[in-house]
Amino acid sequence: MEKYLFTAKTIEEAITNAQEELNLDKEEFIFNEKEHKQGLFSGKKVEIEVIKKEDIVKEINDFLIKVTKLMGIDTQIEIKIRNNTINMRMFSNNNKILIGKNGQTLAALQTIIKQMLLTKYNVKMNIILDVEHYKEKQIKNIEYIAKQTAKDVARTKIEASLDPMNSYQRRAVHNVLTNFKGVYTESVGEEPNRYVVIKPKED
């Protein structure tokens, strides 16, 4: 993955230089600020390291194809970028293996990708990895359970705890119950056993 260095008096100026030279919009690349340089006569300088998001996508795609091939699985990957989030959807001849028990293999692959980008390129991006529509269906099921539980909590005025979930799943619960009448939510506990508690609101 190619990195580009740009030096200027300010970060804003360095970013503008990167946009002009690489012919990219600001949303099409990420940058890391390097150490400030002090020139003998030129004064203070700022250096940034720029990586194109399209290069990051290619790196992830190639990595996943290689890993899944070693698992004996033929995989095609659909990748979309929205803001600073990379959404990846895998289509394969063995989705069950890719997903793993309770989504553990899928979660492990997502963690490996994040760590690979951080270790090799100091790149921090939100990665959402899915196999066809597995996570989409999973989130809909979680939202349904959350709503049903919230109804019970609002009716009985007794708080209820949901099963441990990852941060992505907990966020879905919080979001779906944000405007739910009569309850509010809190995440409690430590990873990997952190879970959501649905509590009744006081009248």
Rosetta constraint file for C-alpha pairs under 8 A:
AtomPair CA 1 CA 51 HARMONIC 7.79 0.50
AtomPair CA 1 CA 55 HARMONIC 6.16 0.50
AtomPair CA 1 CA 56 HARMONIC 7.30 0.50
AtomPair CA 1 CA 59 HARMONIC 7.16 0.50
AtomPair CA 2 CA 51 HARMONIC 6.73 0.50
AtomPair CA 2 CA 55 HARMONIC 7.65 0.50
AtomPair CA 3 CA 49 HARMONIC 6.37 0.50
AtomPair CA 3 CA 50 HARMONIC 5.65 0.50
AtomPair CA 3 CA 51 HARMONIC 5.22 0.50
AtomPair CA 4 CA 49 HARMONIC 5.58 0.50
AtomPair CA 4 CA 50 HARMONIC 4.95 0.50
AtomPair CA 4 CA 51 HARMONIC 6.56 0.50
AtomPair CA 5 CA 47 HARMONIC 6.78 0.50
AtomPair CA 5 CA 48 HARMONIC 5.73 0.50
AtomPair CA 5 CA 49 HARMONIC 4.70 0.50
AtomPair CA 5 CA 50 HARMONIC 6.24 0.50
AtomPair CA 6 CA 14 HARMONIC 5.67 0.50
AtomPair CA 6 CA 15 HARMONIC 7.79 0.50
AtomPair CA 6 CA 17 HARMONIC 7.06 0.50
AtomPair CA 6 CA 18 HARMONIC 6.58 0.50
AtomPair CA 6 CA 47 HARMONIC 5.57 0.50
AtomPair CA 6 CA 48 HARMONIC 5.42 0.50
AtomPair CA 6 CA 49 HARMONIC 6.66 0.50
AtomPair CA 6 CA 50 HARMONIC 7.75 0.50
AtomPair CA 7 CA 14 HARMONIC 5.73 0.50
AtomPair CA 7 CA 45 HARMONIC 6.53 0.50
AtomPair CA 7 CA 46 HARMONIC 5.51 0.50
AtomPair CA 7 CA 47 HARMONIC 4.29 0.50
AtomPair CA 7 CA 48 HARMONIC 6.51 0.50
AtomPair CA 8 CA 13 HARMONIC 5.91 0.50
AtomPair CA 8 CA 14 HARMONIC 5.03 0.50
AtomPair CA 8 CA 45 HARMONIC 5.55 0.50
AtomPair CA 8 CA 46 HARMONIC 5.39 0.50
AtomPair CA 8 CA 47 HARMONIC 6.58 0.50
AtomPair CA 9 CA 13 HARMONIC 6.77 0.50
AtomPair CA 9 CA 14 HARMONIC 7.52 0.50
AtomPair CA 9 CA 44 HARMONIC 6.49 0.50
AtomPair CA 9 CA 45 HARMONIC 4.73 0.50
AtomPair CA 9 CA 46 HARMONIC 5.68 0.50
AtomPair CA 10 CA 14 HARMONIC 6.31 0.50
AtomPair CA 10 CA 45 HARMONIC 6.99 0.50
AtomPair CA 10 CA 46 HARMONIC 5.75 0.50
AtomPair CA 11 CA 15 HARMONIC 6.10 0.50
AtomPair CA 11 CA 33 HARMONIC 7.85 0.50
AtomPair CA 11 CA 46 HARMONIC 6.17 0.50
AtomPair CA 11 CA 47 HARMONIC 7.54 0.50
AtomPair CA 11 CA 48 HARMONIC 7.37 0.50
AtomPair CA 12 CA 16 HARMONIC 6.23 0.50
AtomPair CA 13 CA 17 HARMONIC 6.18 0.50
AtomPair CA 14 CA 18 HARMONIC 6.25 0.50
AtomPair CA 14 CA 46 HARMONIC 7.43 0.50
AtomPair CA 14 CA 47 HARMONIC 7.18 0.50
AtomPair CA 14 CA 48 HARMONIC 6.84 0.50
AtomPair CA 15 CA 19 HARMONIC 6.24 0.50
AtomPair CA 15 CA 26 HARMONIC 7.67 0.50
AtomPair CA 15 CA 48 HARMONIC 7.85 0.50
AtomPair CA 16 CA 20 HARMONIC 6.25 0.50
AtomPair CA 17 CA 21 HARMONIC 6.02 0.50
AtomPair CA 18 CA 22 HARMONIC 5.78 0.50
AtomPair CA 18 CA 23 HARMONIC 7.79 0.50
AtomPair CA 18 CA 24 HARMONIC 7.76 0.50
AtomPair CA 18 CA 50 HARMONIC 7.54 0.50
AtomPair CA 19 CA 23 HARMONIC 5.39 0.50
AtomPair CA 19 CA 24 HARMONIC 4.91 0.50
AtomPair CA 19 CA 25 HARMONIC 5.97 0.50
AtomPair CA 19 CA 26 HARMONIC 6.47 0.50
AtomPair CA 20 CA 24 HARMONIC 6.97 0.50
AtomPair CA 24 CA 28 HARMONIC 6.04 0.50
AtomPair CA 24 CA 29 HARMONIC 7.52 0.50
AtomPair CA 25 CA 29 HARMONIC 7.58 0.50
AtomPair CA 26 CA 30 HARMONIC 7.88 0.50
AtomPair CA 27 CA 83 HARMONIC 6.61 0.50
AtomPair CA 28 CA 52 HARMONIC 6.25 0.50
AtomPair CA 28 CA 53 HARMONIC 5.63 0.50
AtomPair CA 28 CA 54 HARMONIC 7.51 0.50
AtomPair CA 29 CA 50 HARMONIC 6.69 0.50
AtomPair CA 29 CA 51 HARMONIC 5.64 0.50
AtomPair CA 29 CA 52 HARMONIC 4.30 0.50
AtomPair CA 29 CA 53 HARMONIC 4.92 0.50
AtomPair CA 29 CA 54 HARMONIC 7.95 0.50
AtomPair CA 30 CA 50 HARMONIC 5.84 0.50
AtomPair CA 30 CA 51 HARMONIC 5.57 0.50
AtomPair CA 30 CA 52 HARMONIC 6.52 0.50
AtomPair CA 30 CA 53 HARMONIC 6.77 0.50
AtomPair CA 30 CA 123 HARMONIC 7.99 0.50
AtomPair CA 31 CA 48 HARMONIC 6.21 0.50
AtomPair CA 31 CA 49 HARMONIC 5.31 0.50
AtomPair CA 31 CA 50 HARMONIC 4.38 0.50
AtomPair CA 31 CA 51 HARMONIC 6.29 0.50
AtomPair CA 32 CA 48 HARMONIC 5.54 0.50
AtomPair CA 32 CA 49 HARMONIC 5.16 0.50
AtomPair CA 32 CA 50 HARMONIC 6.69 0.50
AtomPair CA 32 CA 122 HARMONIC 7.85 0.50
AtomPair CA 33 CA 46 HARMONIC 7.57 0.50
AtomPair CA 33 CA 47 HARMONIC 6.15 0.50
AtomPair CA 33 CA 48 HARMONIC 4.44 0.50
AtomPair CA 33 CA 49 HARMONIC 6.37 0.50
AtomPair CA 34 CA 46 HARMONIC 7.27 0.50
AtomPair CA 34 CA 47 HARMONIC 5.29 0.50
AtomPair CA 34 CA 48 HARMONIC 5.38 0.50
AtomPair CA 34 CA 49 HARMONIC 6.80 0.50
AtomPair CA 35 CA 46 HARMONIC 7.10 0.50
AtomPair CA 35 CA 47 HARMONIC 6.67 0.50
AtomPair CA 36 CA 44 HARMONIC 6.94 0.50
AtomPair CA 36 CA 45 HARMONIC 5.77 0.50
AtomPair CA 36 CA 46 HARMONIC 4.92 0.50
AtomPair CA 36 CA 47 HARMONIC 6.49 0.50
AtomPair CA 37 CA 44 HARMONIC 5.80 0.50
AtomPair CA 37 CA 45 HARMONIC 4.88 0.50
AtomPair CA 37 CA 46 HARMONIC 6.21 0.50
AtomPair CA 37 CA 47 HARMONIC 7.44 0.50
AtomPair CA 38 CA 42 HARMONIC 7.63 0.50
AtomPair CA 38 CA 43 HARMONIC 5.66 0.50
AtomPair CA 38 CA 44 HARMONIC 4.52 0.50
AtomPair CA 38 CA 45 HARMONIC 6.00 0.50
AtomPair CA 39 CA 43 HARMONIC 5.06 0.50
AtomPair CA 39 CA 44 HARMONIC 6.16 0.50
AtomPair CA 39 CA 45 HARMONIC 7.15 0.50
AtomPair CA 51 CA 55 HARMONIC 7.21 0.50
AtomPair CA 51 CA 56 HARMONIC 7.56 0.50
AtomPair CA 52 CA 56 HARMONIC 6.64 0.50
AtomPair CA 53 CA 57 HARMONIC 6.21 0.50
AtomPair CA 54 CA 58 HARMONIC 6.31 0.50
AtomPair CA 55 CA 59 HARMONIC 6.17 0.50
AtomPair CA 56 CA 60 HARMONIC 6.26 0.50
AtomPair CA 57 CA 61 HARMONIC 6.07 0.50
AtomPair CA 57 CA 79 HARMONIC 7.32 0.50
AtomPair CA 57 CA 86 HARMONIC 7.87 0.50
AtomPair CA 58 CA 62 HARMONIC 6.06 0.50
AtomPair CA 59 CA 63 HARMONIC 6.09 0.50
AtomPair CA 60 CA 64 HARMONIC 6.11 0.50
AtomPair CA 60 CA 113 HARMONIC 6.97 0.50
AtomPair CA 61 CA 65 HARMONIC 6.18 0.50
AtomPair CA 61 CA 77 HARMONIC 6.90 0.50
AtomPair CA 62 CA 66 HARMONIC 6.17 0.50
AtomPair CA 63 CA 67 HARMONIC 6.19 0.50
AtomPair CA 64 CA 68 HARMONIC 5.96 0.50
AtomPair CA 65 CA 69 HARMONIC 5.97 0.50
AtomPair CA 65 CA 74 HARMONIC 7.80 0.50
AtomPair CA 65 CA 75 HARMONIC 6.33 0.50
AtomPair CA 65 CA 76 HARMONIC 7.64 0.50
AtomPair CA 66 CA 70 HARMONIC 6.40 0.50
AtomPair CA 67 CA 71 HARMONIC 6.52 0.50
AtomPair CA 68 CA 72 HARMONIC 6.45 0.50
AtomPair CA 68 CA 73 HARMONIC 5.31 0.50
AtomPair CA 68 CA 74 HARMONIC 6.89 0.50
AtomPair CA 68 CA 75 HARMONIC 6.79 0.50
AtomPair CA 68 CA 98 HARMONIC 8.00 0.50
AtomPair CA 69 CA 73 HARMONIC 5.13 0.50
AtomPair CA 69 CA 74 HARMONIC 6.05 0.50
AtomPair CA 69 CA 75 HARMONIC 7.58 0.50
AtomPair CA 73 CA 92 HARMONIC 6.70 0.50
AtomPair CA 73 CA 93 HARMONIC 6.42 0.50
AtomPair CA 73 CA 94 HARMONIC 6.42 0.50
AtomPair CA 74 CA 92 HARMONIC 5.64 0.50
AtomPair CA 74 CA 93 HARMONIC 6.08 0.50
AtomPair CA 75 CA 90 HARMONIC 6.46 0.50
AtomPair CA 75 CA 91 HARMONIC 5.66 0.50
AtomPair CA 75 CA 92 HARMONIC 4.46 0.50
AtomPair CA 75 CA 93 HARMONIC 7.13 0.50
AtomPair CA 76 CA 90 HARMONIC 5.77 0.50
AtomPair CA 76 CA 91 HARMONIC 5.17 0.50
AtomPair CA 76 CA 92 HARMONIC 6.32 0.50
AtomPair CA 77 CA 88 HARMONIC 6.66 0.50
AtomPair CA 77 CA 89 HARMONIC 5.67 0.50
AtomPair CA 77 CA 90 HARMONIC 4.54 0.50
AtomPair CA 77 CA 91 HARMONIC 6.25 0.50
AtomPair CA 78 CA 88 HARMONIC 5.70 0.50
AtomPair CA 78 CA 89 HARMONIC 5.12 0.50
AtomPair CA 78 CA 90 HARMONIC 6.41 0.50
AtomPair CA 79 CA 86 HARMONIC 6.97 0.50
AtomPair CA 79 CA 87 HARMONIC 5.69 0.50
AtomPair CA 79 CA 88 HARMONIC 4.48 0.50
AtomPair CA 79 CA 89 HARMONIC 6.44 0.50
AtomPair CA 80 CA 86 HARMONIC 5.96 0.50
AtomPair CA 80 CA 87 HARMONIC 5.19 0.50
AtomPair CA 80 CA 88 HARMONIC 6.53 0.50
AtomPair CA 81 CA 85 HARMONIC 5.78 0.50
AtomPair CA 81 CA 86 HARMONIC 4.65 0.50
AtomPair CA 81 CA 87 HARMONIC 6.13 0.50
AtomPair CA 82 CA 86 HARMONIC 6.54 0.50
AtomPair CA 82 CA 87 HARMONIC 7.72 0.50
AtomPair CA 84 CA 125 HARMONIC 5.95 0.50
AtomPair CA 84 CA 126 HARMONIC 6.39 0.50
AtomPair CA 85 CA 125 HARMONIC 6.12 0.50
AtomPair CA 85 CA 126 HARMONIC 4.64 0.50
AtomPair CA 85 CA 127 HARMONIC 5.91 0.50
AtomPair CA 85 CA 128 HARMONIC 7.40 0.50
AtomPair CA 86 CA 125 HARMONIC 7.28 0.50
AtomPair CA 86 CA 126 HARMONIC 6.25 0.50
AtomPair CA 86 CA 127 HARMONIC 5.04 0.50
AtomPair CA 86 CA 128 HARMONIC 6.22 0.50
AtomPair CA 87 CA 127 HARMONIC 6.27 0.50
AtomPair CA 87 CA 128 HARMONIC 4.89 0.50
AtomPair CA 87 CA 129 HARMONIC 6.19 0.50
AtomPair CA 87 CA 130 HARMONIC 7.94 0.50
AtomPair CA 88 CA 127 HARMONIC 7.72 0.50
AtomPair CA 88 CA 128 HARMONIC 6.12 0.50
AtomPair CA 88 CA 129 HARMONIC 4.84 0.50
AtomPair CA 88 CA 130 HARMONIC 6.10 0.50
AtomPair CA 89 CA 129 HARMONIC 6.05 0.50
AtomPair CA 89 CA 130 HARMONIC 4.73 0.50
AtomPair CA 89 CA 131 HARMONIC 5.41 0.50
AtomPair CA 89 CA 132 HARMONIC 5.72 0.50
AtomPair CA 89 CA 133 HARMONIC 7.94 0.50
AtomPair CA 90 CA 129 HARMONIC 7.75 0.50
AtomPair CA 90 CA 130 HARMONIC 6.18 0.50
AtomPair CA 90 CA 131 HARMONIC 4.65 0.50
AtomPair CA 90 CA 132 HARMONIC 5.76 0.50
AtomPair CA 91 CA 95 HARMONIC 7.31 0.50
AtomPair CA 91 CA 131 HARMONIC 6.17 0.50
AtomPair CA 91 CA 132 HARMONIC 5.65 0.50
AtomPair CA 94 CA 98 HARMONIC 6.76 0.50
AtomPair CA 95 CA 99 HARMONIC 6.09 0.50
AtomPair CA 95 CA 131 HARMONIC 6.62 0.50
AtomPair CA 96 CA 100 HARMONIC 6.03 0.50
AtomPair CA 97 CA 105 HARMONIC 7.57 0.50
AtomPair CA 98 CA 105 HARMONIC 6.00 0.50
AtomPair CA 98 CA 106 HARMONIC 5.99 0.50
AtomPair CA 98 CA 131 HARMONIC 7.27 0.50
AtomPair CA 99 CA 103 HARMONIC 4.80 0.50
AtomPair CA 99 CA 104 HARMONIC 6.66 0.50
AtomPair CA 99 CA 105 HARMONIC 5.34 0.50
AtomPair CA 99 CA 106 HARMONIC 4.81 0.50
AtomPair CA 99 CA 131 HARMONIC 6.78 0.50
AtomPair CA 100 CA 104 HARMONIC 5.28 0.50
AtomPair CA 100 CA 105 HARMONIC 4.64 0.50
AtomPair CA 100 CA 106 HARMONIC 6.60 0.50
AtomPair CA 101 CA 105 HARMONIC 7.23 0.50
AtomPair CA 103 CA 107 HARMONIC 6.14 0.50
AtomPair CA 104 CA 108 HARMONIC 6.09 0.50
AtomPair CA 105 CA 109 HARMONIC 6.22 0.50
AtomPair CA 106 CA 110 HARMONIC 6.33 0.50
AtomPair CA 106 CA 129 HARMONIC 7.14 0.50
AtomPair CA 106 CA 130 HARMONIC 7.14 0.50
AtomPair CA 106 CA 131 HARMONIC 7.75 0.50
AtomPair CA 107 CA 111 HARMONIC 6.25 0.50
AtomPair CA 107 CA 129 HARMONIC 7.84 0.50
AtomPair CA 108 CA 112 HARMONIC 6.16 0.50
AtomPair CA 109 CA 113 HARMONIC 6.27 0.50
AtomPair CA 109 CA 129 HARMONIC 7.97 0.50
AtomPair CA 110 CA 114 HARMONIC 6.40 0.50
AtomPair CA 110 CA 127 HARMONIC 6.82 0.50
AtomPair CA 110 CA 128 HARMONIC 7.10 0.50
AtomPair CA 110 CA 129 HARMONIC 5.86 0.50
AtomPair CA 111 CA 115 HARMONIC 6.18 0.50
AtomPair CA 112 CA 116 HARMONIC 5.97 0.50
AtomPair CA 113 CA 117 HARMONIC 6.29 0.50
AtomPair CA 113 CA 127 HARMONIC 7.97 0.50
AtomPair CA 114 CA 118 HARMONIC 6.24 0.50
AtomPair CA 114 CA 124 HARMONIC 7.31 0.50
AtomPair CA 114 CA 125 HARMONIC 7.37 0.50
AtomPair CA 114 CA 126 HARMONIC 7.97 0.50
AtomPair CA 114 CA 127 HARMONIC 6.87 0.50
AtomPair CA 115 CA 119 HARMONIC 5.91 0.50
AtomPair CA 116 CA 120 HARMONIC 5.91 0.50
AtomPair CA 116 CA 121 HARMONIC 7.92 0.50
AtomPair CA 117 CA 121 HARMONIC 5.44 0.50
AtomPair CA 117 CA 122 HARMONIC 6.34 0.50
AtomPair CA 117 CA 123 HARMONIC 5.30 0.50
AtomPair CA 117 CA 124 HARMONIC 7.04 0.50
AtomPair CA 118 CA 122 HARMONIC 4.23 0.50
AtomPair CA 118 CA 123 HARMONIC 4.78 0.50
AtomPair CA 118 CA 124 HARMONIC 5.96 0.50
AtomPair CA 119 CA 123 HARMONIC 7.92 0.50
AtomPair CA 130 CA 134 HARMONIC 6.45 0.50
AtomPair CA 130 CA 135 HARMONIC 5.97 0.50
AtomPair CA 131 CA 135 HARMONIC 7.40 0.50
AtomPair CA 133 CA 137 HARMONIC 6.17 0.50
AtomPair CA 134 CA 138 HARMONIC 6.09 0.50
AtomPair CA 135 CA 139 HARMONIC 5.93 0.50
AtomPair CA 136 CA 140 HARMONIC 6.33 0.50
AtomPair CA 137 CA 141 HARMONIC 6.27 0.50
AtomPair CA 138 CA 142 HARMONIC 6.22 0.50
AtomPair CA 139 CA 143 HARMONIC 6.03 0.50
AtomPair CA 139 CA 169 HARMONIC 6.74 0.50
AtomPair CA 139 CA 172 HARMONIC 6.98 0.50
AtomPair CA 140 CA 144 HARMONIC 6.18 0.50
AtomPair CA 141 CA 145 HARMONIC 6.30 0.50
AtomPair CA 142 CA 146 HARMONIC 6.08 0.50
AtomPair CA 142 CA 169 HARMONIC 7.54 0.50
AtomPair CA 142 CA 172 HARMONIC 7.90 0.50
AtomPair CA 142 CA 173 HARMONIC 7.16 0.50
AtomPair CA 143 CA 147 HARMONIC 6.16 0.50
AtomPair CA 143 CA 172 HARMONIC 6.93 0.50
AtomPair CA 143 CA 173 HARMONIC 5.98 0.50
AtomPair CA 143 CA 176 HARMONIC 6.49 0.50
AtomPair CA 144 CA 148 HARMONIC 6.25 0.50
AtomPair CA 145 CA 149 HARMONIC 6.05 0.50
AtomPair CA 146 CA 150 HARMONIC 5.99 0.50
AtomPair CA 146 CA 162 HARMONIC 7.80 0.50
AtomPair CA 146 CA 173 HARMONIC 6.27 0.50
AtomPair CA 146 CA 176 HARMONIC 7.95 0.50
AtomPair CA 146 CA 177 HARMONIC 7.59 0.50
AtomPair CA 147 CA 151 HARMONIC 6.24 0.50
AtomPair CA 147 CA 176 HARMONIC 7.73 0.50
AtomPair CA 147 CA 177 HARMONIC 7.08 0.50
AtomPair CA 148 CA 152 HARMONIC 6.58 0.50
AtomPair CA 149 CA 153 HARMONIC 6.25 0.50
AtomPair CA 149 CA 160 HARMONIC 7.24 0.50
AtomPair CA 149 CA 198 HARMONIC 7.77 0.50
AtomPair CA 150 CA 154 HARMONIC 6.04 0.50
AtomPair CA 150 CA 177 HARMONIC 7.81 0.50
AtomPair CA 150 CA 180 HARMONIC 7.76 0.50
AtomPair CA 150 CA 183 HARMONIC 6.61 0.50
AtomPair CA 150 CA 198 HARMONIC 6.52 0.50
AtomPair CA 151 CA 155 HARMONIC 6.16 0.50
AtomPair CA 152 CA 156 HARMONIC 5.94 0.50
AtomPair CA 152 CA 157 HARMONIC 7.90 0.50
AtomPair CA 153 CA 157 HARMONIC 5.19 0.50
AtomPair CA 153 CA 158 HARMONIC 5.31 0.50
AtomPair CA 153 CA 159 HARMONIC 5.69 0.50
AtomPair CA 153 CA 160 HARMONIC 6.72 0.50
AtomPair CA 153 CA 183 HARMONIC 7.10 0.50
AtomPair CA 153 CA 198 HARMONIC 7.13 0.50
AtomPair CA 153 CA 199 HARMONIC 6.69 0.50
AtomPair CA 153 CA 200 HARMONIC 5.94 0.50
AtomPair CA 154 CA 158 HARMONIC 7.73 0.50
AtomPair CA 154 CA 181 HARMONIC 7.58 0.50
AtomPair CA 154 CA 182 HARMONIC 5.19 0.50
AtomPair CA 154 CA 183 HARMONIC 6.03 0.50
AtomPair CA 154 CA 200 HARMONIC 5.70 0.50
AtomPair CA 154 CA 201 HARMONIC 7.83 0.50
AtomPair CA 157 CA 199 HARMONIC 7.73 0.50
AtomPair CA 157 CA 200 HARMONIC 5.30 0.50
AtomPair CA 158 CA 199 HARMONIC 7.06 0.50
AtomPair CA 158 CA 200 HARMONIC 6.63 0.50
AtomPair CA 159 CA 197 HARMONIC 6.93 0.50
AtomPair CA 159 CA 198 HARMONIC 5.59 0.50
AtomPair CA 159 CA 199 HARMONIC 4.41 0.50
AtomPair CA 159 CA 200 HARMONIC 6.13 0.50
AtomPair CA 160 CA 197 HARMONIC 5.73 0.50
AtomPair CA 160 CA 198 HARMONIC 5.33 0.50
AtomPair CA 160 CA 199 HARMONIC 6.68 0.50
AtomPair CA 161 CA 195 HARMONIC 7.17 0.50
AtomPair CA 161 CA 196 HARMONIC 5.95 0.50
AtomPair CA 161 CA 197 HARMONIC 4.36 0.50
AtomPair CA 161 CA 198 HARMONIC 6.24 0.50
AtomPair CA 162 CA 195 HARMONIC 6.18 0.50
AtomPair CA 162 CA 196 HARMONIC 5.57 0.50
AtomPair CA 162 CA 197 HARMONIC 6.29 0.50
AtomPair CA 162 CA 198 HARMONIC 7.84 0.50
AtomPair CA 163 CA 195 HARMONIC 6.02 0.50
AtomPair CA 163 CA 196 HARMONIC 7.53 0.50
AtomPair CA 164 CA 192 HARMONIC 7.46 0.50
AtomPair CA 164 CA 193 HARMONIC 5.04 0.50
AtomPair CA 164 CA 194 HARMONIC 5.33 0.50
AtomPair CA 164 CA 195 HARMONIC 4.28 0.50
AtomPair CA 164 CA 196 HARMONIC 7.39 0.50
AtomPair CA 165 CA 169 HARMONIC 5.78 0.50
AtomPair CA 165 CA 170 HARMONIC 5.96 0.50
AtomPair CA 165 CA 192 HARMONIC 7.67 0.50
AtomPair CA 165 CA 193 HARMONIC 7.02 0.50
AtomPair CA 165 CA 194 HARMONIC 6.35 0.50
AtomPair CA 165 CA 195 HARMONIC 5.64 0.50
AtomPair CA 165 CA 196 HARMONIC 7.89 0.50
AtomPair CA 166 CA 170 HARMONIC 6.21 0.50
AtomPair CA 166 CA 191 HARMONIC 7.98 0.50
AtomPair CA 166 CA 192 HARMONIC 7.11 0.50
AtomPair CA 166 CA 194 HARMONIC 7.34 0.50
AtomPair CA 167 CA 171 HARMONIC 6.04 0.50
AtomPair CA 168 CA 172 HARMONIC 6.50 0.50
AtomPair CA 169 CA 173 HARMONIC 6.56 0.50
AtomPair CA 170 CA 174 HARMONIC 6.30 0.50
AtomPair CA 170 CA 187 HARMONIC 7.48 0.50
AtomPair CA 170 CA 195 HARMONIC 7.10 0.50
AtomPair CA 170 CA 196 HARMONIC 6.50 0.50
AtomPair CA 171 CA 175 HARMONIC 6.05 0.50
AtomPair CA 172 CA 176 HARMONIC 6.12 0.50
AtomPair CA 173 CA 177 HARMONIC 6.22 0.50
AtomPair CA 173 CA 196 HARMONIC 7.74 0.50
AtomPair CA 174 CA 178 HARMONIC 5.91 0.50
AtomPair CA 174 CA 185 HARMONIC 6.23 0.50
AtomPair CA 174 CA 186 HARMONIC 7.90 0.50
AtomPair CA 176 CA 180 HARMONIC 7.68 0.50
AtomPair CA 177 CA 183 HARMONIC 7.78 0.50
AtomPair CA 177 CA 184 HARMONIC 7.13 0.50
AtomPair CA 177 CA 185 HARMONIC 7.46 0.50
AtomPair CA 178 CA 184 HARMONIC 7.10 0.50
AtomPair CA 178 CA 185 HARMONIC 7.99 0.50
AtomPair CA 180 CA 184 HARMONIC 7.64 0.50
AtomPair CA 182 CA 200 HARMONIC 5.81 0.50
AtomPair CA 182 CA 201 HARMONIC 5.14 0.50
AtomPair CA 182 CA 202 HARMONIC 7.80 0.50
AtomPair CA 183 CA 198 HARMONIC 6.58 0.50
AtomPair CA 183 CA 199 HARMONIC 5.43 0.50
AtomPair CA 183 CA 200 HARMONIC 4.39 0.50
AtomPair CA 183 CA 201 HARMONIC 4.96 0.50
AtomPair CA 184 CA 198 HARMONIC 5.88 0.50
AtomPair CA 184 CA 199 HARMONIC 5.40 0.50
AtomPair CA 184 CA 200 HARMONIC 6.44 0.50
AtomPair CA 184 CA 201 HARMONIC 6.45 0.50
AtomPair CA 185 CA 196 HARMONIC 6.57 0.50
AtomPair CA 185 CA 197 HARMONIC 5.66 0.50
AtomPair CA 185 CA 198 HARMONIC 4.63 0.50
AtomPair CA 185 CA 199 HARMONIC 6.04 0.50
AtomPair CA 186 CA 196 HARMONIC 5.58 0.50
AtomPair CA 186 CA 197 HARMONIC 5.30 0.50
AtomPair CA 186 CA 198 HARMONIC 6.70 0.50
AtomPair CA 186 CA 199 HARMONIC 7.87 0.50
AtomPair CA 187 CA 194 HARMONIC 6.75 0.50
AtomPair CA 187 CA 195 HARMONIC 5.53 0.50
AtomPair CA 187 CA 196 HARMONIC 4.41 0.50
AtomPair CA 187 CA 197 HARMONIC 6.21 0.50
AtomPair CA 188 CA 194 HARMONIC 5.66 0.50
AtomPair CA 188 CA 195 HARMONIC 5.66 0.50
AtomPair CA 188 CA 196 HARMONIC 6.30 0.50
AtomPair CA 188 CA 197 HARMONIC 7.18 0.50
AtomPair CA 189 CA 193 HARMONIC 6.33 0.50
AtomPair CA 189 CA 194 HARMONIC 4.42 0.50
AtomPair CA 189 CA 195 HARMONIC 6.44 0.50
AtomPair CA 190 CA 194 HARMONIC 4.84 0.50
